[in-house]
Amino acid sequence: MARNPLAPDWLAEPVDPNALDPAVWPASAARDTDGLLQLGGVDVRTLQERFGTPLYVVDEDDARARARTLREAFEREAAARGTSVAVYYAGKAFLSAEVARWMTAEGLRIDICSGGELAVALAAGTDPAQLGFHGNNKSVAEIERAVGVGIGAIVLDSLTEIDRVAAAAERAGRVQSVRLRVNSGVHAHTHEYLATAHEDQKFGLPLEDAAAAVARIRSHASLDFLGLHCHIGSQIFGSDGFAESAARLLAVHARLLEGGPVPELNLGGGFGIAYTSADDPTPIEQLAADILAGVQAAADLHGVRIPKLAFEPGRAIIGGAGITLYEVGTIKDVVVAWNDEGETAVRRYVSVDGGMSDNARPSLYGADYTVRIADRVSDASPALVRIAGKHCESGDIVVNADYLPADVRDGDLLAVPATGAYCWSLASNYNYLGRPAVVAVSGGAARVIVRGETEHDLLSRDAGLDTE
């Protein structure tokens, strides 16, 4: 059969549209003898019967193993160069009480960026000294609370915040450790909206303004300057951007040492994962070795010792450990003209019971995903499909393009992998859909770690329905 001309160039037609690429799926994902997808030893029919769909499912063991592997890789490379490293889990990817406990149990700290995330981390029992607080517009109340509970570090994002944090620390009678977020000018190879270190954006200060900002920090007795922070973007493959950013930061770091200690350098996160078989992220062990080699080279160039390092991965830990389950509702074949000569091809739209309310990334960033039938296998030939949501938006697409067996039908369970990061975090109630539950699986058992929303939950917030 000829290739469907509507398929994007990167998408290869699979030999077996039932196969699960281990680079994309959680470590425990496998089909049983009946063709049922299992995750953490729990099959998808059991999950659907107990919790319904749509449903976020996170492989706890996989998430914890990714956290542990990443921390150990960076610790090993840092130790080989005479320094140490702190790894912060970026809570914005997905934060719940259980996930916070998993991360701290695996030796990670937690990076939060709002009062709500701070509240979750504290409620989970996280030592506030193990937290880092980001954000370009922290409220005075958020700063006061963070300082008051003894947060480990606040990342200063503006000159205004320097004075606000200093004043809060002075009122609390403590010295607050801070980092200064700067923009290195390195543009990560990523989506424009995900690149966060170029000049025309809301985060941080220009690198050339760092010296004056640090002098201002050091003028406050209530602040303790830890070092510079930079985050060059998200979903980054390779280490070149990190090495270049480190070189620029260490040039400034060396000059700052003339005015006092600069014990740390925080290079942020943004390590990419595979969403499709076409993605080829750098293995974490190789990434750690390459980044640390780049830091070593920059430190040698500027004649300074490598400071203590910090990193803030989120997606690389939780993203690939999660999947989303959906049930197919309707299917329609749409004839599409694909060239100027008016030649046509068929795109099969498969609609599911969720959509952009549980995964906004395709609509926001044009993100690509993979999909498989989860509750059976089929020997039907592959057909190009687009997985659409149920919302009243033409852009409500869950998977833009992939291949499923041509006999995909209503009632099938579909699984979309690599949804552990930024799906629940960005979820909404658009069209009054309740946000799905999050279920953790491990050792053949499943448990809810975030309850799904019901219609009662949605209506309970409508003040127009209050009764005396």
Buried (B, 14 or more C-beta within 10 A) or exposed (E): EEEBEBBEEEBEBBEEBBEBBEBBBBBBBBBEEEEBBBBBBBBBBBBBEBBBBBBBBBBBBBBBBBBBBBBBBBBBBBEEBEBBBBBBBBBBBBBBBBBBBBBBEBBBBBBBBBBEBBEBBBEBEBEBEBBBBBBBEBEEEBBBBBBBBEBBBBBBBBBEBBBBBBBBBBEBEBBBBBBBBBBBBBBBBBBEEBBBBBEEEEBBBEBEBBBEBBEBBBEBEBBBBBBBBBBBBBBBBBBBBBBBBBBBBBBBBBBBBEEEEBEBBBBBBBBBBBBBBBBEBBEBBEBBBBBBBBBBBBBEEBEBEBBBBBBBBBBBBBBBBBBBBBBBBEBEEEEEEBEEEEEEBEBBBBBBBBBBBBBBBBBBBEBBBBBBBBBBBBEBEBBBBBBBBBBEBEEBBBBBBBBBBBEBEEEBBBBBBBBBBBBBBBBEEBBEBBBBBBBBBBEEEBEBBBEBBEEEEBEEEEEEEEEE
